[in-house]
Amino acid sequence: MHVVVAERYVRQHGAEADRSPLRWRTRARIAVYGSVAAVLTAGALASPASAQAFPTKPIRLILPFPPGGATDLLGRIVSQAYGEQLGQPVLADNRPGAGGYLGLELASRARPDGYTMVIASLVLVSGPSLYPKLAFNPQRDLMPITQLTQSPNAVLVHPSSPAKSLRELLDLARASPGKLNYASSGVGSPLHLSAELLKSVTKTDFVHVAYKGSGPALAGLVGGEVQMMVMGAAALPQIRAGKARALAVLGNERWGELPDVPTAQEVGVKDVVVPSWHGLLAPAGTSRPLVNRLNAAWGKVASAPEARATLQKAGFEPVSGTPEQFGKLIAAETQRWARVIKEANISGEQ
């Protein structure tokens, strides 16, 4: 581009350039730099304008787990609320596989134009410790938009279980080490790591049974294939229907949706506070104006009474904040679960 501008200057001022080479070079530089500055300025001015016009077509929302689990349930609510707020359809796209990492990788490789987002949970922060050879880095190749929700997890058993409390369940496990099974949605999933933390703190031995998603894992519990599991909002319908029994909430406070279920701390099991959280990310390289637009849209959703009521009824507590705040949560959770993974000697590459 510099050469083109300089040649144009020579054609326009050829005689003068011949008489004063030094002056020509100076003016040519000014012409070049002026053209570059104009291009950059036009780009800078166009970016906020394009963000204001965004979106002009449907947005893809990748859900890294199969239907029936918490991410799927939340994704359906988020896609509808976001679509109403943005004025364009937000299409939920289930892409399960590899414990959630397939969907995250697909999102990381999408064009950073604001038209692809992904809902992530704890798998986002456990990946680097579980899979050192991942083809992508979840925290490097994805950009935080906002935290979406936070909700409690609960320890669940099949209704036929003789355990009527968390203490009784732990006593059963200690009396028969390695005889009780627990379900998870896959190696390194939130359900897996939460149960491993409970095992580590209480010095008990449950056998891990990995399913392909939290929906199938919950079906395994309801069907009597396993004796217990840790799960959050997606299990509420089965708990209310009497097909699963909640023994304790793994949080600092009781769950509003299960007011009669004590916390683990209330029954003497401390240091097992494991809330579920979900957040929204875009491919790395997405412009800050677009990230801000998507962030602001969720802020309006999270503060709208009707949307909040819908999320809370499903067991999710809506939250909002800046991309930086969500980034700090990701960093803190990465360190926390790296310790759990190391202590439990968990590896996804088995």
Residue, then its C-alpha position, 0 to 999 in steps of 0.5 A: m500500500h505504501v508503494v501505491v500511495a508513493e507512486r500516486y504522489v509522484r504522478q501528481h507532483g512529478a516536476e516538483a519531486d525532480r527539483s527537490p528529492l528531499r521535500w518529495r520524500t517528506r511529502a510522500r511520507i506524509a501522504v503514506y502515513g495519512s493514508v494509513a491513519a485514514v484506514l485505521t481511523a475508518g476501521a476504529l469508527a466502523s467497529p462500534a457502528s458494526a457492534q450497534a448493528f449486530p446482530t443481523k442474522p441468527i446466532r449459534l449457541i453451542l451446548p457441549f452436552p447432550p439433551g437432558g442435562a443442566t447445560d441443555l436445560l439452561g441453553r434452551i432458556v438462554s437461547q430464547a431469552y437472548g433471542e428476544q433481547l437481541g432481536q435475532p434467533v439464537l439457535a441452541d446446537n447440542r454438540p456432545g462428545a469428549g466430556g464436553y471438550l468437542g463442543l468447546e473446541l468447535a466454538s474455539r475454531a469458529r469465526p470470531d464474529g459474534y455469531t458463535m457462542v458456547i455455554a461452558s461449566l466446570v469442564l472449561v477449567s478442568g481441561p488443562s489438568l485432565y488433558p495436557k495434550l488437548a488440541f486447544n487451550p480452553q482458556r486461551d482460545l475462548m473469550p469470556i463474555t459473562q457468567l450466566t448462573q450459579s446454582p447448588n449441587a446436591v448429593l442424590v440417591h435412589p429412593s430404595s437406598p437405605a440411606k436417609s441422610l448424608r451421614e448414613l450414606l457415608d457410613l454405608a460406604r465405609a462399611s462396604p468400601g468399593k461396593l457403592n457406585y456413583a454416576s457422572s456425566g464423564v471423566g473430568s465433568p462437574l459431576h465427576l469432580s464434585a463426587e471426587l471432592l466429597k470422597s477425598v474430604t470424607k475418606t470414603d470409597f465410591v466407584h465411578v461410573a461415567y455416562k455420556g452426559s448428565g441426562p444419561a447419568l441421572a437416568g442411570l440413578v433413577g433406573g437403579e444402575v448406580q446408588m448415588m450421584v452429585m447433581g444440581a438443577a437438572a435433577l429437580p424434576q426427578i427429585r420432585a417426582g420422588k424418583a431420586r432422593a436429595l440427602a444434602v446440599l453442597g453449598n453454604e446455604r440451603w437451596g430454596e428449591l429444596p428447603d427441607v434438605p440440609t447442607a453438608q455443613e449442617v450434618g458435619v461434612k465441611d469443605v465440600v462446597v461445590p456450586s454449579w456455574h455456567g458461563l458464556l464464551a466466544p471464540a478468541g479474537t472476537s472484538r471487544p465491542l461485540v463482547n460488550r454487546l453480548n454481555a449487556a444483553w445478558g445483563k438485561v435478561a438477568s435483571a428482567p423479573e420474568a426471565r429471572a423467575t423462569l431461571q429460578k424455577a428451573g433451579f438456576e440463580p441468574v448472575s451477571g458481571t463483566p467479562e473480566q469478573f468471569g475471567k477471574l472466576i475461571a482463573a480461580e476455579t482452574q487452580r482449585w480443581a487442578r489441586v483436586i485432580k492431582e490429589a485424586n490422581i484423575s487423568g482424562e487420557q486413559 
